[in-house]
Amino acid sequence: MHREVEKFEEKLSNFKSVSLHANWCDFIILCEKLGFGEIGNLKIQDGLPMVAEVVKKKINFSKKEGGSS
């Protein structure tokens, strides 16, 4: 039982608590929702994300060259 408590405490010690500005939280949520894609021309001001001018997804309909069989 004592060994299990030590393992649990080890796992807890790996976590860190940080405060994030709302802009960073919004940016992280945007990245999670995007899943795959690109965020271009990200504007950072005073260390905070302010604007992403281009957000796009790439969709590959076919990996074959020429697109038709």
N, C-alpha and C positions, 0 to 999 in steps of 0.2 A: 504493500500500500504506500509506503514512504517513497518508493521509487516512482510511482505514478504521479505523486504530488510534485516531485522534482521535475519530471518531464513536462507537466502542465505549467509550472513556473518558468521553465526554459522557454516554452512557446510564448508565454506572455511577455517575456523580456525582449522578444524580437519585434514587438510592436512599438511604434513611436507615435506620439500625439503631436499634431501640427495644426496651426490655424491657417486656413486658406481664404484669400480674398474672394468675394463673390464672383469676380471676373474669372478667376482660375477655376472655380467650381463649374461655372457655365461652360468654359472651354473644355473641361474634362467630360462633361455631359455631352457636349457636341461631338467629341471624339468617340465616345461610347456609342452614340446613336449612329454615327457615320459608319462604324464598323470597318469598312475598307474604303479607301479613296484618298483624296489629296486635299489639303488645306493650303492655299497659296496666299502669298502676300500678307502674312500675319503681321499686324502692326502691334508692337510692344511699346508702351509708354510708362515710364516710372516703374519698370519691372512687372507691368501687368499687361495681359493681352487685351487689346482694345477693339480691333476690327479684323475680321478675316474677309478679304475682298472677294476671294474666289473659293468656293467650295464645290467640288465636283466628284462624281463617282465614275470610275472606268468600268465599263461593262464589256466583257469579252464574250461575244455570241458564239464564236467558233475559233478553235485553235488551228483549224486547217488554213493553209495559205490559199488565198483567192476567195474564200468564203462559201464556195459551192462545190458540190461533188460531181 
